[in-house]
Amino acid sequence: MVVLKSSVIFDLDGLKGNYINIWMVLLMNRYKSFYKLFSSIFNLLGSTNKPRQDHYTEVSQPKVEVNYDRSKAVLDHVGKDAWVDWPEETRAISVNLFISYKDKNLNKTERNIRTTGYNDEVINAYCEMRNSRRTFIIESIKACVDLKTGEEVEDVYLHLDKLYKSSPQYTLDSLIENYPETMRVLTYVARSDGQFRKNEKEVICNFFSELTGDKNLTVDMVGDALNEFESQTLTSFKRSAGYAFRSENIDIDKYISCCHLIVNTQKNISAGEEEALLYLEKLHAKVLKEKAKLETSPQ
């Protein structure tokens, strides 16, 4: 150890459990006595200057190379099928089919499926062979039979599209697309007392059945669709009513009559229901004046 103009670091880990650095400079030989004293202390604590093994021991980890290709992945826990993403937007249809299928990995299988939805490219379905839901690429279906009718299906997409467009689900989807504000208004009136009862949904279902001419609409279908609409404030309700009355091509008299039937399903009328009905009556009168003014105005 260098005595003059040197620095000494020692560790008192054994005494206090922490590392303490003490820097000392011995400037002259007259401090030799102090040096001897501290040398004794250094020798006594010398064992604590060694690094603690539990602090510095490194544990080697094996390197794992991940080479994941989603397009070639398989689902081993339920059977090996080439992966196809489950699309978010499909048209709902339930049909039992037998299909001969070749997946992306060129695996050929024959299976019974129950469709839940479709679009231009794929079919969502429950697969009986895998006992799980699957997505099938339409172009990869090499043969198909409708199990209900026994019909051999040449064009799977056209077959499903035809069934969908003749179903009440198509009617409901068309209502949501063409009359969204009407549905919001009727939902608001029904919820104005803080509840949305089954008999209120029945009134709305009958109104839409008459509007579309589809008697196959069910209360559960309509109720589920209406429940998807977010709750409205009074301001947003008024905005929706104005748009519905002016732009959605409905019979306003039947519209308001439906609202009264909704409210009359209960013995007592809540303040919210009364306010909604009053606004619709005033809005109706305003819209009639607007139409009359347009009819009498010079072209």
Buried (B, 14 or more C-beta within 10 A) or exposed (E): EEBEEEEBEBBBBEEEEEEEEEEEEBEEEEBEEEBEEBEEEBEEBEEBEEEEEEEEEEEEEEEEEEEEEEEEEBEEEBBEBBBBEEBEEBBBBBBBBBBBBBBEEEEEBEBBBBBBBBBEEBBBBBBEBBEEBBBBBBEBBEEBBBBEEEEEBEEBBEBBBEBBBEBBBBBBBEBBEEBBBBBBBBBBBBBBBEEBBEEBBBBBBBBBBEBBEBEEBEBEBBBEBBEEBEEBEEEEBBBBBBBBBBEBEBEBEEBBEBBBBBBEBBEEBBEBBEEBBEBBEEBBEEBEEEEEEEEEEEE
